[in-house]
Amino acid sequence: MKNIVILISGGGSNMAAIVNTAKRDNWASRFEARVAAVISNKPESKGLLFAAEQDIPTEVVNHKSFASREEFDEALAKVIDRFEQPGAPVLLVLAGFMRILTPGFVGRYAGRFLNIHPSLLPAFPGLHTHQRALDAGCKVAGVTVHQVTVELDHGPILAQAVVPVLPGDTAELLAARVLAQEHLIYPRAIAELLRKQ
């Protein structure tokens, strides 16, 4: 069984979309894959409650407990690696995990490490994507699922969805429509990756 480990920092709506899709579409039998754990860097993350209700093991690796990024990343990797199986490395999925990870950590999971970003990359990497798209006068915005590399929000693109920018849009209105697409595209991209393996 291939284990999927999801990292979150907050409410975990993308994580919940992945978990719900995995159950609905029976990833266990179709792809021999399951969401094996949900890990947060924040003990108060509401997504941990959802995962626990789904009988998915949860862990907290609080970044505030470590003196450096490197120490945090090493502790996080030790927890993730508990879910590795012989011949079946973990598929690591960022779902609203709001920490920049060190190059060593990224390299450790290279090729099996995914993220979702609320813009049509390569446009608007980083934060405040919706406001930046509005400020630039974009007619469309969207979301990108990509492999994680050392360069922030620049890994190979696996899937994208386009969302129109509507007259009178605010960053909040646009973000809500983009999030609805995130919940569709992320599970779909993961399923496609599992299907190819």
BAFI-3210 file (N, C-alpha, C; in Angstrom, 3 decimals, decimal comma, padded with zeros to 6 digits):
// residues 197
n [1|2|3|4|5|6|7|8|9|10|11|12|13|14|15|16|17|18|19|20|21|22|23|24|25|26|27|28|29|30|31|32|33|34|35|36|37|38|39|40|41|42|43|44|45|46|47|48|49|50|51|52|53|54|55|56|57|58|59|60|61|62|63|64|65|66|67|68|69|70|71|72|73|74|75|76|77|78|79|80|81|82|83|84|85|86|87|88|89|90|91|92|93|94|95|96|97|98|99|100|101|102|103|104|105|106|107|108|109|110|111|112|113|114|115|116|117|118|119|120|121|122|123|124|125|126|127|128|129|130|131|132|133|134|135|136|137|138|139|140|141|142|143|144|145|146|147|148|149|150|151|152|153|154|155|156|157|158|159|160|161|162|163|164|165|166|167|168|169|170|171|172|173|174|175|176|177|178|179|180|181|182|183|184|185|186|187|188|189|190|191|192|193|194|195|196|197]
n.u [000,855|000,637|001,566|000,137|001,089|-000,066|000,569|-000,401|-001,412|-003,600|-007,075|-007,428|-008,917|-008,294|-006,945|-009,096|-010,688|-009,081|-008,979|-011,728|-012,221|-010,459|-011,657|-014,247|-013,662|-012,317|-009,428|-007,774|-008,225|-008,122|-005,642|-003,933|-003,361|-003,412|-004,497|-002,328|-001,478|-001,884|-000,188|000,601|002,094|001,100|-000,449|-003,103|-004,461|-007,368|-007,849|-006,726|-008,629|-010,653|-009,237|-008,729|-011,351|-011,839|-010,459|-007,762|-004,359|-002,858|-000,370|001,592|004,101|005,486|006,581|007,504|008,865|011,450|014,815|015,818|015,190|016,274|016,436|013,717|012,811|014,203|013,085|010,437|010,775|011,525|009,121|007,480|008,859|008,278|006,102|006,920|007,316|008,858|010,034|007,968|007,833|006,790|004,217|004,323|002,321|001,590|-000,792|-001,901|000,175|002,049|004,883|008,191|010,332|013,523|016,267|017,496|015,487|013,528|014,930|015,153|012,652|012,262|010,614|008,437|006,717|004,315|002,548|-000,016|-000,935|-002,389|-002,553|-002,062|000,599|003,536|002,891|002,639|003,990|004,422|003,007|-000,258|-001,636|-004,149|-004,879|-002,728|-003,158|-005,542|-004,648|-002,910|-004,620|-005,581|-007,513|-008,157|-007,700|-006,450|-005,454|-002,742|-001,334|001,670|004,945|007,132|010,013|013,312|013,209|010,841|007,473|007,909|008,108|007,762|004,751|001,734|-001,038|-003,615|-006,194|-008,480|-009,896|-012,337|-011,825|-014,057|-016,149|-015,968|-014,795|-013,269|-010,275|-011,015|-013,443|-012,538|-010,661|-012,329|-013,668|-011,495|-010,607|-012,663|-012,122|-009,605|-010,261|-011,263|-009,267|-006,901|-007,208|-007,729|-005,343|-003,556|-004,641|-004,222|-001,426|-000,951|-002,150|-000,367|001,818]
n.v [-001,196|002,134|004,938|008,075|011,132|013,996|017,410|020,089|023,413|024,750|024,997|022,892|022,353|021,526|019,158|017,721|017,490|015,809|013,497|012,815|012,325|010,196|008,202|008,074|007,373|005,059|004,694|002,897|000,294|000,809|002,101|001,096|002,795|005,108|007,706|008,117|009,612|012,782|015,693|018,492|021,728|023,291|023,114|023,860|023,512|023,181|021,271|018,925|017,857|017,061|015,059|013,206|012,464|010,965|008,722|008,843|008,800|011,430|013,970|016,382|018,631|021,071|024,050|026,117|025,013|024,614|025,652|026,315|026,337|024,078|022,223|021,907|020,866|018,444|017,075|016,938|015,363|012,934|012,113|011,884|009,866|007,606|006,542|005,394|002,596|-000,546|-000,415|001,260|004,346|007,238|009,394|012,742|015,436|018,793|020,796|023,589|024,103|026,184|026,814|027,543|025,271|023,690|023,330|020,816|019,234|019,329|018,064|015,512|014,369|014,548|014,383|013,071|014,782|017,099|020,193|022,695|025,682|028,907|030,268|030,803|029,399|030,064|032,578|034,902|033,657|032,787|034,838|036,470|036,187|036,535|039,223|040,362|039,424|040,779|043,435|043,505|043,492|041,138|038,951|036,379|034,035|031,470|028,100|025,949|022,730|021,383|019,841|019,865|021,806|023,087|025,815|028,175|027,564|026,811|024,302|021,437|021,549|019,911|020,041|022,405|024,824|027,140|030,215|032,651|036,187|038,332|041,256|043,660|041,960|041,091|040,378|038,431|037,348|036,292|034,486|032,612|031,427|030,326|028,512|026,631|025,359|024,347|022,272|020,420|019,977|019,187|016,565|015,171|015,465|014,113|011,524|010,952|010,911|008,721|006,734|006,480|005,361]
n.w [000,000|-000,951|000,835|001,485|002,713|004,220|004,615|006,643|007,741|008,675|008,334|006,550|004,165|001,537|002,107|003,225|000,941|-000,598|001,039|001,123|-001,609|-002,062|-000,522|-001,684|-004,345|-003,988|-003,687|-002,405|-003,446|-006,213|-006,700|-004,846|-002,666|000,077|002,318|004,751|006,890|008,542|009,039|011,012|011,439|013,351|016,444|016,836|014,475|012,634|010,731|011,695|013,382|011,602|010,181|012,241|012,841|010,618|011,118|010,519|011,201|013,084|013,481|015,242|014,549|015,925|014,711|016,269|018,317|017,677|017,101|014,631|011,043|009,855|011,982|012,562|010,075|010,009|012,182|011,290|008,978|010,146|011,313|009,030|007,659|009,120|007,931|005,627|003,435|002,616|-000,650|-001,326|-001,302|000,564|-000,666|-000,629|000,291|000,131|001,644|002,081|003,799|005,590|005,576|004,636|003,248|003,764|001,385|001,706|002,844|000,822|-001,249|-000,232|-000,633|-003,320|-006,462|-005,497|-004,222|-003,701|-004,362|-004,049|-005,601|-005,471|-008,097|-011,625|-012,264|-014,197|-013,153|-010,511|-008,130|-004,634|-002,006|-001,518|-003,957|-005,230|-004,932|-006,240|-008,843|-009,441|-009,230|-011,370|-013,469|-014,584|-016,636|-016,187|-013,542|-011,361|-010,507|-009,608|-009,629|-008,653|-008,817|-006,039|-005,822|-005,094|-005,699|-004,872|-005,594|-008,283|-009,478|-011,761|-013,606|-012,939|-013,170|-014,015|-013,371|-014,667|-013,655|-014,149|-013,880|-012,472|-013,052|-010,496|-008,687|-005,603|-003,743|-001,920|-002,934|-005,363|-004,391|-003,116|-005,299|-006,636|-004,695|-004,700|-007,118|-006,502|-004,750|-006,489|-008,459|-007,163|-005,853|-008,240|-009,709|-008,044|-008,129|-010,827|-010,902|-009,201|-010,734|-012,841|-011,681]
ca.u [000,000|001,384|001,081|000,125|001,178|-000,495|001,011|-001,321|-001,181|-004,840|-008,357|-007,273|-010,001|-007,762|-006,720|-010,400|-011,109|-008,293|-009,450|-013,072|-012,111|-009,798|-012,665|-015,328|-013,176|-011,677|-008,017|-007,108|-008,251|-007,748|-004,233|-003,201|-002,882|-004,299|-003,985|-001,837|-001,263|-001,979|000,761|000,529|003,092|000,375|-001,316|-004,506|-005,004|-008,687|-007,798|-006,374|-009,880|-011,287|-008,477|-008,970|-012,712|-011,790|-009,566|-006,438|-003,407|-002,419|000,819|001,954|005,505|005,327|007,800|007,960|009,663|012,780|015,632|016,151|014,426|016,892|016,021|012,301|012,673|014,707|012,065|009,299|011,134|011,495|007,717|007,037|009,518|007,652|005,048|007,544|007,273|009,857|009,639|006,812|008,090|005,658|003,893|004,171|001,396|001,377|-002,172|-002,001|001,271|002,584|006,281|009,178|011,154|014,927|016,646|017,759|014,192|012,913|015,689|014,879|011,389|012,186|009,912|007,235|006,417|003,390|001,971|-001,028|-000,695|-003,570|-002,374|-001,655|002,056|004,518|002,453|002,325|004,427|004,459|001,783|-001,175|-001,788|-005,413|-004,788|-001,739|-003,816|-006,471|-003,850|-002,298|-005,668|-005,764|-008,872|-008,332|-006,804|-006,579|-004,756|-001,751|-000,720|003,027|005,928|007,916|011,457|013,953|012,725|009,468|006,379|008,434|008,315|007,001|003,297|000,982|-002,420|-004,060|-007,594|-008,644|-011,066|-012,454|-011,906|-015,338|-016,257|-016,261|-014,132|-012,282|-009,370|-011,740|-014,379|-011,752|-010,072|-013,362|-013,895|-010,286|-010,583|-013,589|-011,393|-008,540|-010,829|-011,482|-008,080|-005,822|-007,410|-007,634|-003,929|-002,941|-005,119|-003,525|-000,054|-001,003|-002,493|000,816|002,905]
ca.v [000,000|003,391|005,878|009,508|011,939|015,362|018,434|021,221|024,397|025,397|024,305|021,634|022,057|020,719|017,826|017,065|017,144|014,640|012,359|012,447|011,744|008,889|007,254|007,951|006,709|003,814|004,666|001,721|-000,828|001,250|002,510|000,594|004,002|005,624|008,805|007,404|010,522|014,228|016,320|019,952|022,465|024,088|022,230|024,296|023,324|022,535|020,108|017,739|017,295|016,337|013,833|012,265|011,946|009,995|007,652|009,008|009,234|012,819|014,324|017,792|018,993|022,519|024,736|027,033|024,248|024,374|026,866|026,623|025,625|022,768|021,328|021,603|019,985|017,116|016,447|016,663|014,229|011,703|011,703|011,445|008,618|006,477|006,021|004,769|001,140|-001,058|-000,364|002,150|005,599|008,123|010,530|013,856|016,403|020,030|021,265|024,730|024,046|027,531|026,903|027,353|024,128|023,813|022,535|019,428|018,557|019,193|017,053|014,201|013,837|014,964|013,491|012,518|015,878|017,941|021,384|023,410|027,116|029,598|031,124|030,064|029,490|030,746|033,899|035,177|032,763|033,443|035,196|037,530|035,942|037,025|040,678|040,674|039,204|041,894|044,649|043,419|043,566|039,834|038,543|035,057|033,603|030,023|027,276|025,055|021,644|021,227|019,153|020,788|021,870|024,036|027,159|028,293|027,627|026,735|022,931|021,006|021,690|018,680|020,362|023,777|025,157|028,576|030,844|034,010|037,342|038,960|042,668|043,861|040,981|041,417|039,243|037,397|036,688|035,505|033,371|031,602|030,673|029,536|027,412|025,598|024,605|023,605|021,058|019,474|019,678|018,538|015,112|014,639|015,396|013,035|010,255|010,737|010,517|007,350|005,842|006,299|004,682]
ca.w [000,000|-000,988|001,834|001,209|003,924|003,895|005,563|006,711|008,797|009,105|008,280|005,838|003,223|000,439|002,667|003,324|-000,419|-001,000|001,835|000,668|-002,949|-001,933|-000,041|-002,672|-005,556|-003,571|-004,072|-001,813|-004,387|-007,566|-006,818|-003,679|-001,995|001,118|003,131|005,929|008,020|008,363|009,963|011,033|012,219|014,337|017,217|016,797|013,124|012,628|009,858|012,472|013,902|010,497|009,910|013,336|012,667|009,521|011,584|009,921|012,223|013,011|014,247|015,264|014,714|016,109|014,277|017,319|019,280|017,121|017,008|013,227|010,007|009,644|013,062|012,339|008,916|010,368|013,027|010,417|008,117|010,954|011,441|007,695|007,273|009,817|007,066|004,461|003,417|001,677|-002,055|-001,522|-000,594|000,823|-001,522|000,302|-000,295|000,880|001,475|002,975|004,763|005,438|005,972|003,570|003,633|003,377|000,207|002,091|003,020|-000,506|-001,975|000,371|-001,176|-004,730|-007,376|-004,839|-003,315|-004,463|-003,743|-004,816|-005,469|-006,008|-009,272|-012,818|-012,353|-013,358|-012,690|-009,100|-007,050|-003,328|-001,289|-001,986|-005,389|-005,781|-005,027|-007,284|-010,138|-009,644|-009,449|-012,703|-014,483|-015,229|-017,000|-015,598|-012,474|-011,335|-009,534|-010,197|-008,866|-009,191|-007,998|-005,226|-006,025|-004,191|-006,008|-004,395|-006,569|-009,648|-009,933|-012,932|-013,461|-013,172|-013,556|-013,767|-013,641|-014,904|-013,043|-014,689|-012,990|-012,771|-012,668|-009,086|-007,839|-004,577|-003,533|-001,177|-003,846|-006,300|-003,638|-002,870|-006,538|-006,889|-003,731|-005,188|-008,146|-005,827|-004,180|-007,597|-009,251|-006,404|-005,828|-009,607|-010,077|-007,257|-008,691|-012,110|-010,572|-008,695|-011,848|-013,687|-010,956]
c.u [000,885|000,748|001,217|000,141|000,887|-000,052|000,071|-000,845|-002,478|-006,045|-008,351|-008,353|-009,505|-007,454|-008,040|-010,901|-010,363|-008,789|-010,815|-013,042|-011,489|-010,785|-013,728|-014,890|-012,349|-010,231|-007,303|-007,096|-007,793|-006,254|-003,341|-002,554|-003,906|-003,661|-003,630|-001,659|-001,484|-001,121|000,618|001,698|002,443|-000,588|-002,794|-005,144|-006,318|-008,720|-007,443|-007,626|-010,595|-010,575|-008,732|-010,367|-012,783|-010,892|-008,216|-005,495|-002,969|-001,185|000,959|003,458|005,512|006,632|008,351|008,835|011,111|013,512|015,927|015,233|014,958|016,471|014,546|012,135|013,148|013,690|010,838|009,576|011,097|010,068|007,202|007,584|008,991|006,585|005,588|007,409|008,312|009,319|008,473|007,044|006,825|005,482|003,550|003,390|001,257|-000,041|-002,403|-000,975|002,098|003,980|007,140|010,150|012,563|015,223|016,912|016,488|013,542|013,615|015,407|013,640|011,201|011,494|008,654|006,700|005,596|002,928|000,862|-000,839|-001,835|-003,262|-002,056|-000,148|002,491|004,109|002,212|002,719|004,406|003,072|000,953|-001,487|-003,051|-005,389|-003,812|-002,338|-004,788|-005,713|-003,228|-003,333|-005,907|-007,242|-009,203|-007,328|-006,896|-005,726|-003,852|-001,352|000,645|003,882|006,742|009,388|012,008|013,465|011,228|008,474|006,868|008,652|007,487|005,494|002,616|-000,438|-002,703|-005,555|-007,709|-009,956|-011,174|-012,420|-013,148|-015,336|-016,638|-015,614|-013,246|-011,362|-010,109|-012,712|-013,640|-011,159|-011,085|-013,626|-012,689|-010,252|-011,519|-012,919|-010,253|-009,058|-011,118|-010,165|-007,016|-006,036|-007,267|-006,172|-003,215|-003,364|-004,416|-002,082|-000,016|-001,294|-001,282|001,916|002,743]
c.v [001,237|004,379|007,320|010,226|013,384|016,304|019,631|022,213|024,949|024,492|023,012|021,318|021,258|019,301|017,059|016,650|015,901|013,391|011,885|011,796|010,357|007,825|006,994|007,126|005,464|003,701|003,434|000,555|-000,409|001,495|001,907|001,758|004,458|006,846|008,190|008,307|011,964|014,854|017,827|020,525|023,327|023,188|022,582|024,119|022,556|021,307|018,823|017,056|016,498|015,014|012,787|011,652|010,898|008,802|007,662|009,472|010,684|013,010|015,842|017,884|020,517|023,233|025,676|026,328|024,053|025,692|027,260|025,861|024,205|021,768|020,939|020,607|018,575|016,371|016,061|015,436|012,911|011,193|011,170|010,057|007,402|005,820|005,441|003,260|000,647|-001,058|000,555|003,444|006,443|009,115|011,673|014,975|017,608|020,522|022,409|024,670|025,313|027,666|026,745|026,290|024,257|022,970|021,070|018,624|018,315|018,090|015,633|013,547|014,186|013,903|012,875|013,511|016,895|019,140|021,908|024,889|027,876|030,668|030,220|030,240|029,342|032,144|033,879|034,062|033,523|033,786|036,252|037,413|036,579|038,544|041,083|040,478|040,336|043,182|044,680|043,489|042,263|039,565|037,157|034,887|032,086|029,379|026,290|023,983|021,402|020,388|020,200|020,651|022,930|025,462|027,236|028,442|027,588|025,312|022,593|021,001|020,372|018,951|021,820|023,875|026,672|029,049|032,253|035,050|038,125|040,436|042,782|042,854|041,647|040,208|038,100|036,630|035,783|034,286|032,257|030,772|029,816|028,323|026,280|024,738|023,796|022,264|020,003|019,016|018,913|017,024|014,466|014,473|014,280|011,681|009,937|010,301|009,082|006,347|005,521|005,501|003,186]
c.w [000,000|-000,024|001,358|002,553|003,530|005,006|005,489|007,777|009,372|009,027|007,490|004,825|002,016|000,899|002,739|001,944|-000,918|-000,271|001,339|-000,709|-002,887|-001,461|-001,104|-003,880|-005,261|-004,052|-003,536|-002,793|-005,782|-007,720|-005,735|-002,930|-000,977|001,757|004,474|007,135|007,575|009,455|009,864|011,821|013,291|015,115|017,124|015,421|013,160|011,733|010,581|013,018|012,818|010,246|010,989|013,237|011,557|009,863|010,871|011,031|011,998|013,888|014,211|015,452|014,733|015,766|015,340|018,364|018,835|016,891|015,562|012,295|009,826|010,724|012,912|011,202|009,222|011,233|012,207|009,550|008,893|011,133|010,106|007,371|008,026|008,946|005,756|004,579|002,414|000,243|-002,350|-000,735|-000,469|-000,316|-000,571|-000,385|000,636|000,585|002,464|004,089|004,591|006,042|004,729|004,063|003,068|002,128|000,544|002,251|001,666|-001,295|-001,499|-000,244|-002,661|-005,582|-006,792|-003,824|-004,097|-003,645|-004,647|-004,538|-006,150|-007,047|-010,447|-012,970|-013,804|-012,883|-011,181|-008,129|-005,723|-002,813|-002,011|-003,472|-005,966|-005,935|-006,119|-008,680|-010,446|-009,962|-010,841|-013,820|-015,214|-015,514|-016,461|-014,465|-012,448|-010,281|-010,261|-009,193|-009,499|-008,263|-007,252|-005,585|-005,080|-004,438|-005,701|-005,546|-008,017|-010,146|-011,148|-012,652|-013,823|-013,650|-013,233|-014,043|-013,717|-014,283|-013,613|-013,574|-013,405|-012,385|-011,192|-008,146|-006,794|-004,460|-002,837|-002,074|-004,825|-005,603|-003,404|-004,126|-006,897|-005,960|-004,157|-006,259|-007,538|-005,333|-005,245|-008,212|-008,464|-006,295|-007,209|-010,026|-009,321|-007,812|-010,011|-011,878|-010,058|-009,807|-012,695|-013,001|-010,962]
res [m|k|n|i|v|i|l|i|s|g|g|g|s|n|m|a|a|i|v|n|t|a|k|r|d|n|w|a|s|r|f|e|a|r|v|a|a|v|i|s|n|k|p|e|s|k|g|l|l|f|a|a|e|q|d|i|p|t|e|v|v|n|h|k|s|f|a|s|r|e|e|f|d|e|a|l|a|k|v|i|d|r|f|e|q|p|g|a|p|v|l|l|v|l|a|g|f|m|r|i|l|t|p|g|f|v|g|r|y|a|g|r|f|l|n|i|h|p|s|l|l|p|a|f|p|g|l|h|t|h|q|r|a|l|d|a|g|c|k|v|a|g|v|t|v|h|q|v|t|v|e|l|d|h|g|p|i|l|a|q|a|v|v|p|v|l|p|g|d|t|a|e|l|l|a|a|r|v|l|a|q|e|h|l|i|y|p|r|a|i|a|e|l|l|r|k|q]
***
